[in-house]
């Protein structure tokens, strides 16, 4: 990001965009910075990857001022911008119109929001393990390295799921993803038909599949062609309840949101973010 920022800053100035740059120095700092900025500025821009998007979105949603949300994608995965129309990022900031995007809210020990999606199981452990991948690997190579590490040891979770208040059901799952967007991990189109402005969450619920099955599913999920697979279920809901006796590791927008959750109450917040698109 630091290597790319100077040229991006020059392009912003050339487009006539005046801005104040504030750099984060530690994880989580972006939430407070964005919450404060939302009270003083009409537009708050996340310049970075999906982790930065996650923190800025959480700050904006906490502030609740309606400040517009801009994104300059400078990360390795940049899944959030896959929900935006294909357009140059600086052009979006300079000439984009705020568009109402949904967001998700997770109530557990505390409340966290997500802009793109969250999951438990394999994807969450992959997000945890990516920090163990040597930094010489970036982008897809880093995510594939995290998958390799996760295959060594990953949980098959025993959970209870409830969608929109209907009858709860027990589920053995290698991964359950609750998405606002279509993709996570840079290249994995877990819910290819998801839309960020339809007022619904999209789910991918994977049975307790083994390592060989996961390896067979990876290319299908990368292409978004896994619909109809007998070990996978795609669903939609406005509210999702996940309960587990064993503690759950929870990923949201590529960040570890909770490490020992037992009850996750997840709901859609229709039109909660005003995104420059």
C-alpha positions as CSV (number, residue, x, y, z in Angstrom):
1,X,0.0,0.0,0.0
2,X,2.8,2.4,0.9
3,X,4.4,1.8,-2.5
4,X,1.2,2.5,-4.4
5,X,0.0,5.5,-2.3
6,X,2.2,8.3,-3.8
7,X,1.0,7.7,-7.3
8,X,-2.6,7.5,-6.1
9,X,-2.2,10.7,-4.1
10,X,-0.9,12.5,-7.3
11,X,-3.9,11.3,-9.2
12,X,-6.3,12.5,-6.5
13,X,-4.7,16.0,-6.6
14,X,-4.8,16.0,-10.4
15,X,-8.5,15.2,-10.3
16,X,-9.1,18.3,-8.0
17,X,-9.9,16.3,-4.9
18,X,-8.8,18.0,-1.6
19,X,-8.3,15.5,1.2
20,X,-6.7,15.1,4.6
21,X,-4.6,11.9,5.0
22,X,-4.6,10.1,8.3
23,X,-2.6,6.9,8.6
24,X,-3.4,4.0,10.9
25,X,-0.5,2.6,13.0
26,X,-2.2,-0.3,14.7
27,X,-5.0,-2.8,14.1
28,X,-8.4,-1.4,15.0
29,X,-7.3,2.2,15.0
30,X,-9.2,2.9,11.7
31,X,-12.5,2.4,13.4
32,X,-12.1,5.3,15.8
33,X,-10.5,7.5,13.1
34,X,-13.4,6.9,10.7
35,X,-16.0,7.4,13.4
36,X,-14.4,10.8,14.2
37,X,-14.0,11.7,10.6
38,X,-17.6,11.0,9.8
39,X,-18.6,13.8,12.1
40,X,-16.4,16.4,10.4
41,X,-16.4,15.3,6.7
42,X,-19.0,14.5,4.1
43,X,-16.9,11.7,2.6
44,X,-14.6,9.2,4.3
45,X,-12.3,7.2,2.1
46,X,-10.7,3.8,2.9
47,X,-7.3,3.6,1.1
48,X,-6.1,0.1,1.6
49,X,-7.3,-3.5,1.5
50,X,-10.4,-5.2,2.8
51,X,-9.2,-4.9,6.4
52,X,-9.1,-1.1,6.0
53,X,-12.6,-1.2,4.4
54,X,-13.8,-3.2,7.4
55,X,-12.5,-0.7,9.9
56,X,-13.7,2.4,8.1
57,X,-17.2,0.8,7.5
58,X,-17.4,0.0,11.2
59,X,-16.5,3.6,12.1
60,X,-19.0,5.0,9.7
61,X,-21.8,2.7,10.9
62,X,-21.0,3.6,14.6
63,X,-21.1,7.3,13.8
64,X,-24.4,7.0,11.9
65,X,-24.0,10.4,10.3
66,X,-24.6,9.3,6.7
67,X,-21.2,10.3,5.5
68,X,-20.4,8.8,2.1
69,X,-18.0,6.0,1.9
70,X,-15.2,5.9,-0.8
71,X,-12.7,3.1,-1.5
72,X,-9.3,3.2,-3.1
73,X,-8.4,-0.5,-3.4
74,X,-4.7,-1.0,-2.4
75,X,-4.9,-4.4,-0.9
76,X,-4.2,-8.0,-2.1
77,X,-7.7,-9.2,-2.3
78,X,-10.0,-6.1,-2.5
79,X,-13.2,-8.1,-2.4
80,X,-15.4,-5.2,-1.4
81,X,-14.8,-3.3,-4.7
82,X,-16.0,-6.4,-6.6
83,X,-19.5,-5.2,-5.6
84,X,-18.9,-1.8,-7.4
85,X,-19.4,-1.1,-11.1
86,X,-16.1,-1.5,-13.0
87,X,-14.7,2.0,-12.9
88,X,-11.4,3.6,-12.2
89,X,-11.2,4.2,-8.4
90,X,-10.2,7.8,-8.6
91,X,-13.0,8.5,-11.0
92,X,-15.4,6.9,-8.5
93,X,-14.2,9.3,-5.8
94,X,-14.2,12.3,-8.1
95,X,-17.5,11.8,-9.9
96,X,-19.3,8.9,-8.3
97,X,-22.8,9.1,-6.9
98,X,-23.5,7.8,-3.4
99,X,-25.4,4.5,-3.7
100,X,-27.2,2.7,-0.8
101,X,-25.4,-0.5,0.1
102,X,-26.5,-3.0,2.7
103,X,-24.2,-3.9,5.6
104,X,-24.2,-6.8,8.1
105,X,-24.3,-6.6,11.9
106,X,-23.0,-9.4,14.2
107,X,-24.1,-9.3,17.8
108,X,-21.9,-11.5,20.0
109,X,-19.9,-10.5,23.1
110,X,-19.8,-7.1,21.3
111,X,-21.2,-5.8,18.1
112,X,-19.3,-5.8,14.8
113,X,-20.4,-4.8,11.4
114,X,-19.2,-6.2,8.0
115,X,-19.3,-4.7,4.6
116,X,-18.6,-7.8,2.5
117,X,-19.2,-10.9,4.6
118,X,-18.3,-13.1,7.5
119,X,-17.8,-16.8,8.1
120,X,-17.0,-19.6,10.6
121,X,-15.0,-22.7,9.9
122,X,-12.5,-23.2,7.1
123,X,-12.6,-19.6,5.8
124,X,-12.2,-18.1,9.2
125,X,-9.2,-20.4,10.0
126,X,-7.8,-19.5,6.6
127,X,-8.0,-15.8,7.5
128,X,-6.3,-16.6,10.8
129,X,-3.5,-18.6,9.0
130,X,-2.8,-16.1,6.3
131,X,-0.7,-14.1,8.8
132,X,1.6,-17.2,9.0
133,X,2.3,-17.1,5.2
134,X,5.7,-15.6,4.4
135,X,5.3,-12.0,3.2
136,X,7.1,-12.8,0.0
137,X,3.8,-14.3,-1.1
138,X,1.0,-11.9,-1.9
139,X,-2.5,-12.0,-3.5
140,X,-3.8,-15.3,-4.6
141,X,-0.5,-17.1,-3.7
142,X,-0.9,-15.9,-0.1
143,X,-4.5,-17.2,0.1
144,X,-3.5,-20.5,-1.4
145,X,-0.7,-20.8,1.1
146,X,-3.3,-20.1,3.9
147,X,-5.5,-22.9,2.5
148,X,-2.6,-25.3,2.6
149,X,-1.9,-24.5,6.2
150,X,-5.6,-24.8,7.1
151,X,-5.9,-28.2,5.4
152,X,-3.5,-29.5,8.0
153,X,-6.0,-28.9,10.8
154,X,-9.4,-27.4,10.6
155,X,-12.6,-27.9,12.6
156,X,-15.8,-29.6,11.6
157,X,-18.3,-27.6,13.6
158,X,-21.4,-28.8,15.3
159,X,-23.8,-25.8,15.2
160,X,-27.4,-24.9,15.3
161,X,-28.6,-22.5,12.6
162,X,-31.8,-20.5,12.4
163,X,-32.8,-18.4,9.3
164,X,-35.4,-15.7,9.7
165,X,-36.9,-17.1,12.8
166,X,-37.8,-20.4,11.2
167,X,-37.3,-23.7,12.9
168,X,-33.6,-24.1,14.0
169,X,-31.7,-27.1,12.6
170,X,-28.5,-28.9,13.6
171,X,-25.6,-28.7,11.1
172,X,-22.2,-30.3,10.9
173,X,-20.3,-27.7,8.9
174,X,-16.7,-27.3,7.6
175,X,-17.7,-23.7,6.8
176,X,-20.7,-21.4,6.9
177,X,-20.4,-18.0,5.2
178,X,-22.9,-15.2,5.5
179,X,-22.3,-12.7,2.8
180,X,-23.4,-9.3,1.6
181,X,-21.0,-9.5,-1.3
182,X,-20.2,-12.3,-3.7
183,X,-16.5,-13.1,-2.9
184,X,-14.0,-13.5,-0.2
185,X,-10.3,-14.4,0.0
186,X,-9.6,-12.5,-3.2
187,X,-10.7,-15.1,-5.7
188,X,-13.4,-17.3,-4.0
189,X,-16.9,-16.6,-5.3
190,X,-18.7,-18.2,-2.4
191,X,-22.1,-16.6,-3.1
192,X,-21.9,-15.6,-6.8
193,X,-25.5,-14.3,-7.0
194,X,-25.2,-12.0,-4.0
195,X,-26.0,-8.3,-4.4
196,X,-25.1,-5.6,-1.9
197,X,-28.3,-3.7,-2.3
198,X,-31.1,-6.4,-2.2
199,X,-31.8,-6.2,1.5
200,X,-30.8,-9.9,2.1
201,X,-27.8,-11.9,3.3
202,X,-26.6,-14.8,1.1
203,X,-25.3,-18.0,2.8
204,X,-23.1,-20.8,1.8
205,X,-23.4,-23.7,4.2
206,X,-20.9,-26.5,3.6
207,X,-21.4,-29.9,5.2
208,X,-18.6,-31.5,7.2
209,X,-16.5,-32.2,4.1
210,X,-13.1,-33.8,4.3
211,X,-9.8,-32.6,2.9
212,X,-10.1,-34.3,-0.5
213,X,-13.6,-32.9,-1.0
214,X,-12.4,-29.4,-0.1
215,X,-9.6,-29.7,-2.6
216,X,-12.1,-30.7,-5.3
217,X,-14.4,-27.8,-4.3
218,X,-11.8,-25.0,-4.3
219,X,-11.6,-24.6,-8.1
220,X,-15.4,-24.7,-8.4
221,X,-15.8,-22.0,-5.7
222,X,-13.1,-19.9,-7.3
223,X,-15.2,-20.0,-10.5
224,X,-18.5,-19.6,-8.7
225,X,-19.8,-22.8,-10.3
226,X,-20.5,-24.8,-7.1
227,X,-24.3,-24.2,-7.1
228,X,-26.2,-27.5,-6.9
229,X,-23.3,-29.4,-5.3
230,X,-24.8,-32.0,-2.9
231,X,-22.5,-31.1,0.0
232,X,-23.2,-27.3,-0.3
233,X,-26.3,-25.3,0.4
234,X,-27.0,-21.8,-0.8
235,X,-29.6,-19.8,1.0
236,X,-30.9,-16.3,1.7
237,X,-32.1,-14.7,4.9
238,X,-32.4,-11.3,6.6
239,X,-31.4,-12.7,9.9
240,X,-29.2,-15.6,10.8
241,X,-28.6,-17.1,14.3
242,X,-25.6,-19.4,14.8
243,X,-25.1,-21.2,18.1
244,X,-22.3,-23.6,19.2
245,X,-21.2,-25.3,22.4
246,X,-17.6,-25.1,21.3
247,X,-16.1,-21.7,20.8
248,X,-16.2,-20.3,17.2
249,X,-13.5,-18.4,15.4
250,X,-15.2,-15.7,13.4
251,X,-13.9,-13.8,10.3
252,X,-15.4,-10.6,9.0
253,X,-14.1,-8.9,5.9
254,X,-10.9,-10.9,6.2
255,X,-10.3,-9.8,9.8
256,X,-10.7,-12.0,12.9
257,X,-13.8,-10.5,14.6
258,X,-14.2,-13.0,17.5
259,X,-12.1,-15.9,18.7
260,X,-14.4,-17.6,21.1
261,X,-18.0,-16.9,20.2
262,X,-20.8,-19.2,21.1
263,X,-23.8,-17.3,19.8
264,X,-23.8,-15.1,16.7
265,X,-26.9,-13.0,15.9
266,X,-26.4,-11.7,12.3
267,X,-28.7,-9.4,10.5
268,X,-28.8,-7.3,7.4
269,X,-28.9,-3.5,7.6
270,X,-30.6,-2.4,4.4
271,X,-29.0,0.7,2.8
272,X,-26.8,1.4,5.8
273,X,-23.8,2.5,3.8
274,X,-23.7,5.3,1.2
275,X,-21.0,4.1,-1.1
276,X,-19.5,6.2,-3.9
277,X,-20.0,4.0,-7.0
